[in-house]
Structures are given as C-alpha cells and as structure tokens.
Amino acid sequence: MQSDKPEPTEANGAEGPGTSGAEEKALSKVRAAEATKPKGISAVAVLWTFGKCLSALLPVYLAGYYRVSTSLLVCGMMVYTGWKHAREAKEERLRSAMQLLDNDEEYTSMKAPKSIRRDLPAWVLQQVWPFVGQYLEKLLIETIAPSIRGSSAHLQTLSFTKVDMGDKVLASRP
C-alpha cells in the first residue's frame, strides 16, 4: 500500500538543477501560509452560536408554553421595530449634525455667494442677508442709477422701483 504523504525527492536546503530560487520562495510562502491557518473550530465559537440560537428560540417556546396570543407577539414586534427605526433615524440625524459641525467651513463654502463665502460661516450670512438687500437697494438707487442716467440720453428715465434679494442666501456652486 502507498502512503498518502508525498515523498520528498530532494533533501531540504539542497537546490537541484531543475529548481530556481523563485520557485523555492513560492513554496516556502505556501508552507508558511498553511502553518498559520487555524486548526479546527474553537469551542467558544460553537457555544456562542448555540447561545444565540437558544436566545432566539426561547421566547417563542415560552410564548407557546404560557399560551400567549400571537397577535400580542405581532404587536410587540411592531412596537420594537418602530422604536428601533426611530432610534436609527435619530442617530443618523445626530451623525449628520456632528458632520456639519466638523465641516462647517466646507458647508459655508457651498451655501454662500462666492465673494462672501471665504470668510463668513453660514449662520452669520443668514442673519446678515436682509441687510445686504437693503444695502444693495440703497447703492442702486443713490449711486448706480444716477450714473447710468448721466451716461446716456436714452436712459434718463431709468429708475429702480423695488430691489428684493429674497429671504434666504443664494445657493451657488464654487
């Protein structure tokens, strides 16, 4: 009978005429990888899996043993699912708020007009925006309109009646 183990044709460390250094390095890497593989399944992992299965099936068994209505179980599952969904939504909102606080400069650069966005955070710009509209209206009526009227005879009747910049800051891309 033949054994399952292959017999080595050469002694270890001896390099034959048909083998190269690259092949030996590859063989040594394969042997090292086989040596580092875990042998078998750990008992802790098996016990942990058994415990998880038991913890999932025990409430079902107890509900049947004590004759609990299935509608009560379904109602309980719906309440639990709703609570879990609300908690995950709250965590997502908190995560996005924290990200906004961490990246305030980047957020400001996306929301503010290009000339203002370099220096001011978004909340300052939101508070100042109505006054920006008033300033531009005064600038147009008192300075720009008279210079336009004086530049051409055809534009002598030009006047700005209403200047409205809106209530919110313009959103522009950088």
Phi, psi and chi 1 to 4 in degrees:
 res  aa     phi    psi   chi1   chi2   chi3   chi4
   1 MET       -  146.8  -79.6 -175.4  103.2      -
   2 GLN   -97.5  146.8  -65.2  180.0  -10.7      -
   3 SER   -84.9  158.6   66.6      -      -      -
   4 ASP   -75.9  -19.9  -67.4  -24.3      -      -
   5 LYS   -80.4  132.6  -65.5 -178.8 -178.3  177.6
   6 PRO   -73.8  142.6   24.5  -30.8      -      -
   7 GLU   -87.5  135.4  -65.0 -179.6   16.5      -
   8 PRO   -71.2  137.5   21.4  -28.2      -      -
   9 THR   -88.3  -21.6   56.5      -      -      -
  10 GLU  -130.6  158.8  -61.9  177.9    8.2      -
  11 ALA   -75.2  150.5      -      -      -      -
  12 ASN   -64.7  137.1  -74.2  -15.6      -      -
  13 GLY    89.7  -16.8      -      -      -      -
  14 ALA   -91.0  130.0      -      -      -      -
  15 GLU  -102.1  121.7 -163.2  171.1  -53.1      -
  16 GLY   -85.0  174.3      -      -      -      -
  17 PRO   -68.9  -23.5   21.5  -28.4      -      -
  18 GLY   -91.4   -7.9      -      -      -      -
  19 THR  -106.9  148.7   61.3      -      -      -
  20 SER  -113.5  169.8   68.9      -      -      -
  21 GLY   -65.7  -34.5      -      -      -      -
  22 ALA   -66.7  -39.2      -      -      -      -
  23 GLU   -66.1  -39.5  -69.7  175.1    6.4      -
  24 GLU   -66.6  -38.0  -68.8 -129.4    1.7      -
  25 LYS   -65.0  -40.3  -73.7 -179.3 -176.3  177.5
  26 ALA   -64.5  -43.3      -      -      -      -
  27 LEU   -63.3  -40.1  -77.0  174.0      -      -
  28 SER   -67.8  -34.1   66.2      -      -      -
  29 LYS   -66.6  -40.4  -74.5 -177.9 -177.1  178.3
  30 VAL   -64.1  -43.6  169.1      -      -      -
  31 ARG   -64.3  -39.1  -72.7 -178.9 -170.4  139.6
  32 ALA   -67.3  -37.8      -      -      -      -
  33 ALA   -67.0  -39.1      -      -      -      -
  34 GLU   -67.2  -33.7  -71.6  175.0   -4.4      -
  35 ALA   -71.6  -29.3      -      -      -      -
  36 THR   -87.5   -8.2   59.0      -      -      -
  37 LYS   -67.9  139.5  -73.3 -175.9 -177.2  176.0
  38 PRO   -69.5  142.9   22.0  -28.8      -      -
  39 LYS   -95.3  113.8  -53.7  -82.8 -171.0 -151.0
  40 GLY    78.1 -172.7      -      -      -      -
  41 ILE  -107.5  137.6  -58.8  171.5      -      -
  42 SER   -76.4  150.1   73.1      -      -      -
  43 ALA   -67.8  -32.3      -      -      -      -
  44 VAL   -64.7  -40.9  175.6      -      -      -
  45 ALA   -64.7  -39.9      -      -      -      -
  46 VAL   -65.6  -45.0  170.9      -      -      -
  47 LEU   -64.5  -38.5  -72.7  174.6      -      -
  48 TRP   -63.7  -43.7 -178.6 -106.8      -      -
  49 THR   -63.4  -43.1  -56.5      -      -      -
  50 PHE   -62.1  -41.9  177.7   72.8      -      -
  51 GLY   -63.7  -39.8      -      -      -      -
  52 LYS   -64.7  -42.6  -72.7 -165.8  -65.7 -172.6
  53 CYS   -64.1  -42.6  -70.9      -      -      -
  54 LEU   -64.2  -41.3 -175.2   65.1      -      -
  55 SER   -68.3  -24.1   67.4      -      -      -
  56 ALA   -82.3  -34.4      -      -      -      -
  57 LEU   -90.0  -24.9  -66.4  175.7      -      -
  58 LEU   -60.6  -44.6 -174.3   63.9      -      -
  59 PRO   -62.3  -35.1  -22.1   31.0      -      -
  60 VAL   -66.0  -43.5  175.1      -      -      -
  61 TYR   -63.2  -45.6  170.6   76.8      -      -
  62 LEU   -65.8  -36.4  -70.1  174.9      -      -
  63 ALA   -63.7  -39.8      -      -      -      -
  64 GLY   -70.6  -38.6      -      -      -      -
  65 TYR   -65.0  -40.8 -179.1   77.5      -      -
  66 TYR   -92.6    9.2  -70.3  112.7      -      -
  67 ARG    56.1   48.0  -61.9  177.5 -172.0  -99.4
  68 VAL   -80.0  137.7  175.6      -      -      -
  69 SER   -64.2  141.5  172.1      -      -      -
  70 THR   -68.2  -29.5   54.7      -      -      -
  71 SER   -65.8  -33.4   62.3      -      -      -
  72 LEU   -67.3  -38.6 -175.8   62.1      -      -
  73 LEU   -65.2  -42.9  -69.8  175.5      -      -
  74 VAL   -64.6  -41.0  168.8      -      -      -
  75 CYS   -63.4  -43.1 -178.6      -      -      -
  76 GLY   -61.5  -41.2      -      -      -      -
  77 MET   -65.2  -37.3  -71.5  -60.1  -67.5      -
  78 MET   -66.2  -41.8  -71.6  174.6   56.1      -
  79 VAL   -63.7  -44.6  167.3      -      -      -
  80 TYR   -62.2  -43.6  172.7   74.3      -      -
  81 THR   -63.9  -41.9  -55.7      -      -      -
  82 GLY   -63.2  -42.1      -      -      -      -
  83 TRP   -63.0  -43.4  171.2   78.6      -      -
  84 LYS   -64.2  -42.4 -173.4  176.5  177.5 -176.9
  85 HIS   -63.2  -43.4  176.7   72.4      -      -
  86 ALA   -64.5  -39.7      -      -      -      -
  87 ARG   -65.1  -42.8 -169.3 -175.9   86.3 -139.3
  88 GLU   -65.2  -38.6  -71.0  172.6   -6.4      -
  89 ALA   -65.2  -40.5      -      -      -      -
  90 LYS   -64.7  -43.4 -178.5  179.6  179.0 -179.7
  91 GLU   -62.1  -38.5  -73.2  175.8   -3.8      -
  92 GLU   -66.2  -41.4 -179.2   61.6   33.4      -
  93 ARG   -63.1  -42.9  -73.7 -167.6  -50.2  -91.6
  94 LEU   -64.2  -39.6  -73.8  172.8      -      -
  95 ARG   -63.4  -42.4 -151.0  173.9  -60.8  120.0
  96 SER   -69.8  -34.4   66.6      -      -      -
  97 ALA   -66.6  -40.5      -      -      -      -
  98 MET   -65.6  -38.6  -67.8  -59.5  -68.6      -
  99 GLN   -65.0  -38.5 -177.6 -177.8    9.5      -
 100 LEU   -63.5  -42.0  176.0   65.6      -      -
 101 LEU   -65.6  -37.5  -74.5  174.3      -      -
 102 ASP   -70.4  -33.1  -68.4  -19.5      -      -
 103 ASN  -112.6   42.9  -60.1  -31.5      -      -
 104 ASP   -61.8  -39.2 -171.4   35.6      -      -
 105 GLU   -65.5  -42.1 -173.6  174.8  -48.9      -
 106 GLU   -66.2  -40.5 -179.7 -178.8  -40.0      -
 107 TYR   -63.3  -42.4  178.9   76.0      -      -
 108 THR   -62.8  -40.2  -55.9      -      -      -
 109 SER   -67.1  -24.5   68.4      -      -      -
 110 MET   -82.3  -30.9  -70.3 -172.0  -44.0      -
 111 LYS   -95.0  -28.8  -65.0  -69.8 -177.3 -174.1
 112 ALA   -88.9  156.0      -      -      -      -
 113 PRO   -60.9  157.3  -21.1   29.0      -      -
 114 LYS   -61.2  -38.4 -166.7  168.8 -172.9  173.6
 115 SER   -72.1  -28.4   61.9      -      -      -
 116 ILE   -97.8  -25.8  -60.1  172.1      -      -
 117 ARG   -64.4  -16.6   77.4  173.0   63.3  137.7
 118 ARG   -71.2  -33.6  -76.5  178.1 -115.9  140.1
 119 ASP  -110.5  -30.8  -58.1  -31.7      -      -
 120 LEU  -101.5  137.3  -63.3  176.7      -      -
 121 PRO   -73.1  164.7   15.2  -20.0      -      -
 122 ALA   -63.6  -40.2      -      -      -      -
 123 TRP   -67.1  -32.2   62.1  -87.8      -      -
 124 VAL   -68.1  -43.2  171.7      -      -      -
 125 LEU   -63.4  -37.7 -162.4   59.1      -      -
 126 GLN   -63.4  -37.6  -71.3  -68.6  -23.5      -
 127 GLN   -76.0  -30.8  -69.9 -179.6   -8.8      -
 128 VAL   -85.6  -20.6  171.5      -      -      -
 129 TRP   -54.0  -44.4 -167.2 -107.1      -      -
 130 PRO   -60.4  -35.3  -22.8   31.9      -      -
 131 PHE   -72.3  -28.5  -59.2  106.9      -      -
 132 VAL   -63.2  -41.5  169.6      -      -      -
 133 GLY   -61.8  -42.6      -      -      -      -
 134 GLN   -64.6  -41.4  -69.2  174.1   -0.3      -
 135 TYR   -63.5  -44.4  172.1   74.3      -      -
 136 LEU   -65.4  -37.7  -73.2  176.0      -      -
 137 GLU   -62.0  -44.6 -178.3  177.8   10.1      -
 138 LYS   -64.1  -42.2 -177.0  178.4  178.1 -175.9
 139 LEU   -62.2  -44.2 -179.2   70.7      -      -
 140 LEU   -65.8  -45.0  -75.9  170.5      -      -
 141 ILE   -72.9  -42.5  -68.5  172.5      -      -
 142 GLU   -89.6  -27.2  -66.8  178.4    0.9      -
 143 THR  -114.8  -53.5  -51.8      -      -      -
 144 ILE   -74.2  -44.9  -62.9  174.7      -      -
 145 ALA   -60.0  -46.2      -      -      -      -
 146 PRO   -63.3  -35.3  -24.1   32.2      -      -
 147 SER   -71.0  -32.8   66.5      -      -      -
 148 ILE   -69.9  -42.9  -68.8  173.9      -      -
 149 ARG   -62.2  -36.4  -83.5 -171.4 -126.7  122.9
 150 GLY   -77.6  -17.1      -      -      -      -
 151 SER   -81.1  -24.5   67.3      -      -      -
 152 SER  -146.7  144.6  173.1      -      -      -
 153 ALA   -72.0  -26.6      -      -      -      -
 154 HIS   -76.0  -19.8  -60.5  -72.3      -      -
 155 LEU  -104.8   22.9  -63.2  174.2      -      -
 156 GLN   -68.6  -21.1  -62.5 -119.1  -18.8      -
 157 THR   -97.6    6.2   59.0      -      -      -
 158 LEU   -66.5  131.8  174.7   81.4      -      -
 159 SER  -152.6  148.3   65.8      -      -      -
 160 PHE   -97.5  119.7  -66.5  100.9      -      -
 161 THR   -90.5  -40.0   56.1      -      -      -
 162 LYS  -146.1  132.5 -177.4  177.3  179.7 -178.1
 163 VAL  -120.9  118.4  177.6      -      -      -
 164 ASP  -128.3  115.0 -172.7   10.7      -      -
 165 MET   -92.1   -3.2  -64.2  -65.3  -68.8      -
 166 GLY    89.0  175.6      -      -      -      -
 167 ASP   -93.7  -23.1  -64.8  -29.9      -      -
 168 LYS  -113.3  156.6  -66.1 -175.2  178.3 -180.0
 169 VAL   -69.0  141.1 -179.8      -      -      -
 170 LEU   -66.3  135.2  -62.4  173.5      -      -
 171 ALA   -96.7  116.8      -      -      -      -
 172 SER  -130.4  152.4   65.3      -      -      -
 173 ARG   -86.0  144.8  -59.5  -81.9 -179.7 -146.9
 174 PRO   -69.3      -   10.2  -11.4      -      -
